[in-house]
Amino acid sequence: MAAKELSADLLNQLLDKLEKLVGRVEFGSIELVFHQGKLVQLEKNEKLRLDKP
């Protein structure tokens, strides 16, 4: 597999994962963590809103 094909495949995998995370967040954030220029982690912080009693 050529480097461009590998990069495109990895990019598609990342976009799929981001889409799944973003689709489930109503209130919160998604954080991408990089180390030495490489994406190593995706973090999701979600806030749950409770109705006032």
Secondary structure, 3 states (H helix, E strand, C coil): CCHHHHHHHHHHHHHHHHHHHHHHCCCEEEEEEEECCEEEEEEEEECCCCCCC
